[in-house]
């Protein structure tokens, strides 16, 4: 004789439970699961209360990402203003795709811009590895 045991969600007591909450260990259904955090709706509400808001916006990685986009946006605005005023524009960019750096430059001061871009890229990679070492 085979006994099949079906488990009902411990939060709503209505649907079949398919997941385990990573916070409290209760078995829960897909409706009661918060997929971003893999916790039940009760644990998620406690997480939101403890963090004082949505937790993604409070992480330092997200703040760094916002800061980088803001700096890129400000640089583009300065370049557009410079072109509209008729002054010569020089720019340099370093894009790293895996182990391959792609270095591009344009303008009369492209060499200086490229040297600055390469120095900033190397310093950011060094800072990244230093911060990763500090986390361990």
N, C-alpha and C positions, 0 to 999 in steps of 0.2 A: 504494500500500500504506500503510495506517494502522498506526502502531505505538502501542499503548496501554501506557504504562508505569505499573505499579502499584508503589507504595512500601510497604514493610513497616516497621513500627515499629522504630526503632533501639534501643529499650530491651528489649522482650520478644521481638522477631523472630517474632511470631506473627500479629498482626492488621494490618489495613490502616491505614496512617497517614493521619490527616486533619488533624492540627494541627502547629504549629511551636512548640517551647518558646521562651518569651520570655527565658529565662536563657541557655541554651547553643546554641540554634538547631537542635537535632536535630528530626527529624520523628517524631511520636509518635501513638499511637492514643488513643482516648477513655478507655481504662482506665488508661493510664499518665499521663494528664493530671490535674493538680490544678486543678479549675475555679475555685477562689477566686483563684488567683494566675496562672493560665495558664502554669505551668511544669511540667516533667516531674517525676516522683516523685523522681529523683535530686537535682535542683536544689531541690525542696521540702524534702527532708531536710537539705540544706546550709543553707537559710534558717532552718529550725527550730533547728539547732545554733548558728548564729551569733547568733540573737536570744535564745537561752536559754529558749525556751518558745514559746507560740503568739503570733504577731506582732500580732494584733489587740488583745490586752489591753495591749500595750506602747505603743500609739499615744496621743498626747496628746489627740486628738479623742475617743477612746473613754473616757479617764479623765474628760474634761470632761462627757461624756454621763452617766457614772455619778454624778459629783458633782451634776449638775443633778437627776437622779432622786432622789438621796439627800436633797437640800435640799427638794424638793417633798414627799417622804414625811414628813420631819420636820415641815414646816409643817402637813400634814394631821393628823398625830398631835397636835400642839399644839392645833389647832382642835377635835378630838374631845375631848381632855381638858378643854378650856375649856367646851365645851357640857355635858359630864357633870358638871362642878363647878357649873354654873348661872351662870357669868359671861357677860356679853354678848360676842358675837363680831362682829368687823368684818373684812371681807376685800375685797381689790381684786385684779383680774386683768386683764392685757392679753394678748390673743391676736392675733397678726398673721397674717392670711391674705393672702399676696401683698402688695399695697400697702395693704390695708384693715386698720386696727387695730380690734379689737372690745374695748371697755372695759366691764367689769362690776364692780359693787360692791354690798355688802350690809352692813347693820349701822349702828350709831350713828356710828361713825368711818369711814364708807365714803369720805368725801371725802379724808380724810388717807391712807387705804389706797390710794385711786386715784392720788393725787398721787405717793406713794411708788412704786407700780407703774409709772406712766408714766416717772418719773425713772430707775428701774432699767432699764426697757426701752430708753429712749433711750441710756443709758450702755452697755448691752450691744451695741447696734447700732453705736455709735461704736467700741467696743473691737474688734468684729468687723472693721470696715473697716480699723482700724489694724493688726490682725494680718495681714490679707490684703495690705496694702501692704508690710509687713515681709517677707513670703514672696517677693515678686517681686524 
